[in-house]
């Protein structure tokens, strides 16, 4: 049987690093962790209960926007395409600071 799950880029990185440390594939590590959680009556430190999770996900989205804007600037040598790409950077930077402030308040 095969199941598909979605993770944020930050979660994939953390899972991949831990899987490598355990000398497992990412899929093997996820399978082992899911089975262990299913067999446990009350999984400890459930990520979905972490009050910072929405903030981390928002930060991941803002980072994606920033990466897209930077890529657009790099692809546009000069002219209106580059100007349009550069124009979004201040707003993305402002959202980044807002999310970071929220993360710091929760921590």
C-alpha positions as CSV (number, residue, x, y, z in Angstrom):
1,X,0.0,0.0,0.0
2,X,1.2,3.5,-0.8
3,X,0.3,6.8,0.9
4,X,1.2,10.3,-0.1
5,X,1.9,13.0,2.6
6,X,3.0,16.6,2.3
7,X,5.6,18.4,4.4
8,X,7.0,21.9,4.4
9,X,10.5,22.4,3.0
10,X,11.8,22.9,6.6
11,X,10.1,19.7,7.7
12,X,11.6,17.7,4.8
13,X,15.1,19.0,5.6
14,X,14.7,18.1,9.3
15,X,13.3,14.6,8.5
16,X,16.0,14.0,5.8
17,X,18.8,14.9,8.2
18,X,17.4,12.7,11.0
19,X,16.9,9.8,8.5
20,X,20.5,10.1,7.3
21,X,21.7,10.1,10.9
22,X,19.7,6.9,11.5
23,X,21.0,5.4,8.2
24,X,17.5,5.2,6.8
25,X,15.9,6.5,3.7
26,X,13.5,9.4,4.2
27,X,10.6,7.1,3.4
28,X,11.8,4.4,5.8
29,X,12.3,6.9,8.6
30,X,8.8,8.4,8.1
31,X,7.3,4.9,8.0
32,X,9.1,3.9,11.3
33,X,8.1,7.1,13.0
34,X,4.5,6.8,11.9
35,X,4.3,3.3,13.1
36,X,5.9,4.2,16.5
37,X,3.4,7.1,16.9
38,X,0.5,4.8,16.0
39,X,1.5,2.3,18.6
40,X,1.9,4.9,21.2
41,X,-1.2,6.0,23.1
42,X,-0.2,9.7,23.2
43,X,2.6,10.8,20.9
44,X,4.8,13.4,22.6
45,X,5.6,16.7,21.0
46,X,3.1,16.5,18.2
47,X,4.1,19.1,15.6
48,X,0.5,19.9,14.8
49,X,0.0,21.1,18.4
50,X,3.0,23.4,18.3
51,X,1.8,27.0,18.5
52,X,4.7,28.1,16.3
53,X,3.8,25.8,13.4
54,X,1.6,28.3,11.5
55,X,4.4,30.9,11.9
56,X,7.0,28.5,10.6
57,X,4.8,27.7,7.6
58,X,4.2,31.4,7.0
59,X,8.0,31.9,7.0
60,X,8.4,29.1,4.6
61,X,5.9,30.7,2.2
62,X,7.6,34.1,2.5
63,X,11.0,32.5,1.9
64,X,9.5,30.9,-1.3
65,X,8.3,34.3,-2.4
66,X,11.7,35.8,-1.8
67,X,13.5,33.1,-3.7
68,X,11.0,33.5,-6.6
69,X,11.6,37.2,-6.7
70,X,15.4,36.8,-6.6
71,X,15.2,34.2,-9.4
72,X,13.1,36.6,-11.5
73,X,15.7,39.4,-11.0
74,X,18.5,37.0,-12.1
75,X,16.5,35.9,-15.2
76,X,15.7,39.4,-16.3
77,X,18.9,41.0,-17.4
78,X,17.5,44.6,-17.6
79,X,14.4,46.4,-18.4
80,X,10.8,46.2,-17.1
81,X,11.0,42.5,-16.1
82,X,13.8,43.2,-13.7
83,X,12.1,46.4,-12.4
84,X,8.9,44.5,-11.7
85,X,10.8,41.8,-9.9
86,X,12.8,44.3,-7.8
87,X,9.6,46.1,-7.0
88,X,8.2,43.2,-5.0
89,X,11.3,42.8,-2.8
90,X,10.5,45.5,-0.2
91,X,7.0,44.0,0.4
92,X,8.4,40.5,0.8
93,X,11.1,41.8,3.1
94,X,8.5,43.5,5.3
95,X,6.4,40.3,5.5
96,X,9.6,38.4,6.4
97,X,10.2,40.8,9.3
98,X,6.6,40.6,10.5
99,X,6.7,36.8,10.5
100,X,10.0,36.8,12.3
101,X,8.7,39.2,14.9
102,X,5.7,36.8,15.5
103,X,8.1,33.8,15.9
104,X,10.1,35.7,18.4
105,X,7.0,36.7,20.4
106,X,5.9,33.1,20.6
107,X,9.3,31.7,21.6
